[in-house]
Amino acid sequence: MPSINNPSGALPARFRRQRILIVGCGDVGLRAAAVLRGRAQLIALTSSPERVPALRAAGLRPLVADLDVPQALRRLAGIATRVLHLAPPPSAGSGAWWRDPRTTALVRVLRLRSLPAALVYGSTSGVYGDCGGARIDETRGVRPTNPRAHRRVDAESAVRWLGRAGVAVRILRIPGIYAPDRTGGTPRERLRKGTPVLRSDDDVYTNHIHADDLARICVAALWRGGTQRVFHASDDTELKMGDYVDFAADLYGMPRPQRLARSEAQAALPQSLLSFMGESRRLDNTRMKRELRVRLRHPTVVSGLRSDS
């Protein structure tokens, strides 16, 4: 594969003939498309007809179909030589609460005709559950503790099934994504709201990746890495959540948030936020660097936020 760290380099004709299907072409998908533009034929699956002009303007060929309507996906069979799957599972549904029917439907369709050479699936580091702040690598067993993480584990199992058919499947376990031009991509809004954080003794380690680096990791995984391989798509940051927010506050010239004991936070904060405060882990990204050969442009949130401020 050509250098991901030098995306402007010329490609041999065999790479330009690649047809890459991006499923879930949101913010990260569009960033990956920008890396790939001019280097391959790009196809974007969208369920929103109103997004067609924007996708075309970004250099993609849009296909309108809904992952929640399996019979509408048959046109995807044999259409791509490589697939980047970034679509999230449904938040809820009529089926089993722990299943991701979208990924299952996609995998079944991709098996109908010529198989893609590779499929990259964007999962979440939340599949590990709470690790007590331990530094973990990809050999750590999954232990999902909420429906969202359970559905991601189900999706991982579905794409592994495609891997057993001969597709080079790579699973990216992705932590918190940030970027200044991404909705909710920095702690600014949280700081404006004055949302408290946990005191240091109760606080949790969080993991991060800049959206541009994540896009480059996605592109690298389309060509590099072994089959049925899991990678931590994470930067080198080792910060607790409160320290991260404090750093951002100092950088933006905003007041630092109030620190609460966990018992106080449980009474003061919404459950959606508390769920993120109940899991602590530090992701080891050695395999990603070694096998995908990606050099992070923003190796920590400190350098990433400073470069964007």
C-alpha positions as CSV (number, residue, x, y, z in Angstrom):
1,M,0.0,0.0,0.0
2,P,1.2,3.6,-0.6
3,S,2.2,5.6,2.4
4,I,-0.7,6.7,4.5
5,N,1.6,9.4,6.0
6,N,2.1,10.9,2.5
7,P,-1.4,10.6,0.9
8,S,-0.6,12.8,-2.0
9,G,1.8,10.3,-3.5
10,A,1.0,8.8,-6.9
11,L,-0.6,5.3,-7.0
12,P,0.0,2.4,-9.3
13,A,-3.0,1.7,-11.6
14,R,-3.9,-1.4,-9.6
15,F,-4.7,0.8,-6.6
16,R,-6.7,3.3,-8.7
17,R,-9.0,0.4,-9.8
18,Q,-10.0,-0.3,-6.2
19,R,-13.6,0.3,-5.4
20,I,-14.1,1.3,-1.8
21,L,-17.5,1.2,-0.2
22,I,-17.9,3.4,2.9
23,V,-20.9,2.4,5.0
24,G,-21.8,5.1,7.5
25,C,-20.2,8.0,5.7
26,G,-20.5,10.6,8.5
27,D,-17.7,12.8,9.8
28,V,-15.0,10.2,10.0
29,G,-16.1,8.5,6.8
30,L,-15.8,11.8,4.9
31,R,-12.4,12.4,6.4
32,A,-11.3,9.0,5.2
33,A,-12.7,9.7,1.8
34,A,-10.6,12.9,1.7
35,V,-7.5,10.8,2.2
36,L,-8.6,8.4,-0.5
37,R,-9.9,10.9,-3.0
38,G,-8.2,10.4,-6.4
39,R,-6.6,7.1,-5.3
40,A,-9.7,4.8,-5.7
41,Q,-13.3,4.8,-6.7
42,L,-15.3,5.8,-3.7
43,I,-18.9,4.6,-3.0
44,A,-20.9,5.9,-0.1
45,L,-24.0,4.2,1.3
46,T,-26.5,6.6,2.7
47,S,-30.1,6.3,3.9
48,S,-30.7,10.0,3.4
49,P,-31.5,11.2,-0.2
50,E,-30.8,14.8,0.9
51,R,-27.2,13.9,1.5
52,V,-26.6,12.9,-2.1
53,P,-25.4,16.3,-3.4
54,A,-22.9,16.7,-0.5
55,L,-21.5,13.2,-1.0
56,R,-21.1,13.8,-4.7
57,A,-19.3,17.1,-4.0
58,A,-16.9,15.2,-1.8
59,G,-16.0,12.9,-4.6
60,L,-18.1,9.9,-3.7
61,R,-20.7,7.9,-5.7
62,P,-23.8,7.8,-3.4
63,L,-26.0,4.8,-3.1
64,V,-29.3,5.3,-1.3
65,A,-30.3,2.4,0.8
66,D,-31.3,1.7,4.4
67,L,-29.3,-0.8,6.6
68,D,-32.6,-1.4,8.4
69,V,-34.2,-2.6,5.2
70,P,-32.1,-5.7,4.3
71,Q,-33.8,-6.3,1.0
72,A,-32.7,-2.9,-0.2
73,L,-29.0,-3.8,0.3
74,R,-28.7,-6.5,-2.4
75,R,-27.3,-4.0,-4.9
76,L,-24.2,-3.9,-2.6
77,A,-23.3,-7.5,-3.5
78,G,-20.0,-7.5,-5.4
79,I,-19.9,-3.8,-5.7
80,A,-16.7,-3.1,-3.8
81,T,-13.2,-4.5,-3.5
82,R,-12.8,-3.1,0.0
83,V,-15.4,-2.0,2.6
84,L,-15.1,0.6,5.4
85,H,-18.0,-0.1,7.8
86,L,-18.5,2.8,10.2
87,A,-22.3,2.7,10.7
88,P,-23.4,2.4,14.3
89,P,-25.8,-0.3,15.5
90,P,-29.4,0.8,16.1
91,S,-29.9,2.4,19.5
92,A,-32.9,0.2,20.0
93,G,-35.2,-2.1,18.0
94,S,-37.8,-4.8,17.9
95,G,-35.3,-7.6,18.0
96,A,-32.9,-8.8,20.7
97,W,-31.5,-5.9,22.6
98,W,-27.9,-7.1,22.2
99,R,-28.0,-7.7,18.4
100,D,-26.8,-5.5,15.6
101,P,-29.1,-6.5,12.7
102,R,-27.6,-3.8,10.4
103,T,-24.1,-5.4,10.4
104,T,-25.6,-8.9,10.0
105,A,-27.6,-7.8,7.0
106,L,-24.6,-6.1,5.4
107,V,-22.4,-9.2,5.9
108,R,-25.1,-11.5,4.3
109,V,-25.3,-9.3,1.3
110,L,-21.5,-9.1,0.9
111,R,-21.4,-12.9,0.7
112,L,-23.8,-13.1,-2.2
113,R,-21.3,-12.4,-5.0
114,S,-17.6,-11.8,-5.2
115,L,-16.2,-11.1,-1.8
116,P,-14.3,-7.9,-1.0
117,A,-10.6,-8.3,-0.3
118,A,-10.9,-6.5,3.0
119,L,-13.4,-5.1,5.5
120,V,-12.6,-2.7,8.2
121,Y,-15.2,-2.4,11.0
122,G,-15.2,0.6,13.4
123,S,-16.1,-0.8,16.8
124,T,-15.7,0.8,20.3
125,S,-13.4,0.4,23.1
126,G,-16.5,0.2,25.3
127,V,-16.6,-3.6,24.5
128,Y,-14.1,-4.1,27.3
129,G,-16.2,-2.6,30.1
130,D,-14.4,-1.4,33.2
131,C,-10.8,-2.5,33.5
132,G,-10.0,-0.7,36.7
133,G,-7.6,1.7,35.0
134,A,-5.4,-1.2,33.7
135,R,-3.3,-0.7,30.6
136,I,-4.7,-3.3,28.1
137,D,-3.9,-4.7,24.7
138,E,-6.1,-6.4,22.1
139,T,-5.8,-9.8,23.8
140,R,-8.0,-8.6,26.6
141,G,-11.3,-10.3,26.7
142,V,-14.5,-8.3,26.0
143,R,-16.9,-7.7,28.9
144,P,-19.6,-5.3,27.7
145,T,-21.7,-3.8,30.4
146,N,-24.4,-1.9,28.5
147,P,-26.6,-2.5,25.5
148,R,-24.6,-0.3,23.2
149,A,-21.4,-2.3,23.9
150,H,-23.2,-5.6,23.6
151,R,-24.4,-4.6,20.1
152,R,-20.9,-3.8,19.1
153,V,-19.7,-7.2,20.3
154,D,-22.4,-8.8,18.2
155,A,-21.3,-6.7,15.1
156,E,-17.7,-7.8,15.7
157,S,-18.9,-11.5,15.6
158,A,-20.8,-10.9,12.4
159,V,-17.8,-9.4,10.5
160,R,-15.6,-12.2,11.8
161,W,-18.0,-14.6,10.1
162,L,-17.2,-12.8,6.9
163,G,-13.5,-13.2,7.7
164,R,-13.9,-17.0,7.9
165,A,-15.1,-16.8,4.3
166,G,-11.8,-15.4,3.2
167,V,-12.2,-11.6,3.7
168,A,-9.3,-9.8,5.5
169,V,-11.4,-8.4,8.4
170,R,-9.8,-5.8,10.7
171,I,-11.7,-4.5,13.7
172,L,-10.8,-1.0,15.1
173,R,-11.8,-0.5,18.7
174,I,-12.2,3.3,18.9
175,P,-12.3,5.5,22.0
176,G,-13.5,9.1,22.3
177,I,-13.1,11.0,19.0
178,Y,-12.3,14.7,19.1
179,A,-11.6,17.5,16.6
180,P,-12.5,21.2,16.7
181,D,-14.6,21.0,13.5
182,R,-16.6,18.0,14.8
183,T,-19.9,18.3,16.6
184,G,-19.1,17.9,20.3
185,G,-15.5,17.4,19.3
186,T,-13.9,19.3,22.1
187,P,-14.8,19.9,25.8
188,R,-15.8,23.5,25.2
189,E,-19.6,22.9,25.4
190,R,-19.1,20.8,28.6
191,L,-17.1,23.7,30.1
192,R,-19.7,26.2,29.1
193,K,-22.4,24.2,30.9
194,G,-20.2,23.9,33.9
195,T,-20.6,20.1,34.1
196,P,-18.7,18.7,37.1
197,V,-16.1,16.0,36.9
198,L,-15.0,13.4,39.5
199,R,-12.4,14.1,42.1
200,S,-9.0,12.4,41.3
201,D,-9.5,9.5,43.7
202,D,-12.7,8.5,42.0
203,D,-11.8,9.5,38.5
204,V,-11.4,7.2,35.5
205,Y,-8.8,7.0,32.7
206,T,-10.2,7.9,29.3
207,N,-8.8,7.3,25.8
208,H,-8.9,9.6,22.8
209,I,-8.2,9.8,19.1
210,H,-8.2,12.9,16.8
211,A,-10.7,12.4,14.0
212,D,-8.1,13.1,11.3
213,D,-5.8,10.4,12.7
214,L,-8.7,8.0,13.0
215,A,-9.5,8.5,9.3
216,R,-5.9,7.7,8.4
217,I,-6.0,4.6,10.6
218,C,-9.2,3.5,8.8
219,V,-7.5,3.9,5.4
220,A,-4.3,2.1,6.5
221,A,-6.4,-0.9,7.8
222,L,-8.0,-1.3,4.4
223,W,-4.7,-2.6,3.2
224,R,-2.5,-3.5,6.1
225,G,-2.8,-5.9,9.1
226,G,-3.6,-9.5,9.3
227,T,-7.0,-11.0,8.8
228,Q,-9.4,-11.3,11.8
229,R,-7.2,-8.8,13.6
230,V,-8.2,-6.2,16.2
231,F,-6.5,-2.9,16.6
232,H,-6.8,-0.1,19.2
233,A,-7.4,3.1,17.2
234,S,-6.2,5.2,20.1
235,D,-3.5,7.9,20.7
236,D,-0.8,7.8,23.4
237,T,-2.8,9.9,26.0
238,E,-2.9,8.6,29.6
239,L,-5.1,11.2,31.3
240,K,-8.0,10.9,33.7
241,M,-11.2,12.5,32.6
242,G,-11.0,15.4,35.0
243,D,-7.4,16.2,34.1
244,Y,-8.3,16.2,30.4
245,V,-11.2,18.7,31.1
246,D,-8.9,20.8,33.3
247,F,-6.3,21.0,30.6
248,A,-8.9,22.1,28.1
249,A,-10.2,24.7,30.5
250,D,-6.8,26.2,31.0
251,L,-6.1,26.1,27.2
252,Y,-9.4,27.9,26.4
253,G,-9.1,30.3,29.3
254,M,-12.3,29.0,30.9
255,P,-13.0,28.1,34.5
256,R,-12.1,24.6,35.6
257,P,-15.2,22.4,36.5
258,Q,-16.2,21.5,39.9
259,R,-14.8,18.2,41.3
260,L,-17.3,15.8,42.9
261,A,-17.0,12.6,44.8
262,R,-18.6,9.7,43.0
263,S,-21.5,9.5,45.5
264,E,-22.2,13.2,44.8
265,A,-22.0,12.7,41.0
266,Q,-24.5,9.9,41.1
267,A,-27.0,12.4,42.5
268,A,-26.1,15.4,40.3
269,L,-25.3,14.0,36.8
270,P,-27.4,12.2,34.2
271,Q,-27.1,8.5,33.8
272,S,-25.7,8.9,30.2
273,L,-22.7,10.7,31.5
274,L,-22.3,8.5,34.6
275,S,-22.0,5.5,32.4
276,F,-18.8,7.0,30.9
277,M,-17.5,7.7,34.4
278,G,-17.9,4.1,35.4
279,E,-15.3,2.6,33.0
280,S,-11.6,3.1,33.4
281,R,-8.9,1.7,31.0
282,R,-5.8,2.7,29.2
283,L,-5.5,1.4,25.6
284,D,-2.2,0.1,24.4
285,N,-1.8,1.1,20.7
286,T,1.5,-0.7,20.0
287,R,-0.1,-3.1,17.5
288,M,-1.7,-0.3,15.6
289,K,1.6,1.5,15.2
290,R,3.6,-1.6,14.4
291,E,1.3,-3.4,12.0
292,L,-0.7,-0.6,10.4
293,R,2.4,1.6,10.4
294,V,0.5,4.9,11.1
295,R,2.4,7.8,12.6
296,L,0.0,9.8,14.6
297,R,-0.1,13.5,13.8
298,H,-1.7,14.2,17.1
299,P,-0.1,11.7,19.5
300,T,-1.9,13.1,22.6
301,V,-4.9,15.3,23.3
302,V,-2.5,17.9,24.7
303,S,-0.8,18.3,21.3
304,G,-4.1,17.8,19.4
305,L,-6.0,20.5,21.3
306,R,-3.1,22.9,21.2
307,S,-2.7,22.5,17.5
308,D,-6.4,23.2,17.0
309,S,-6.8,26.1,19.4
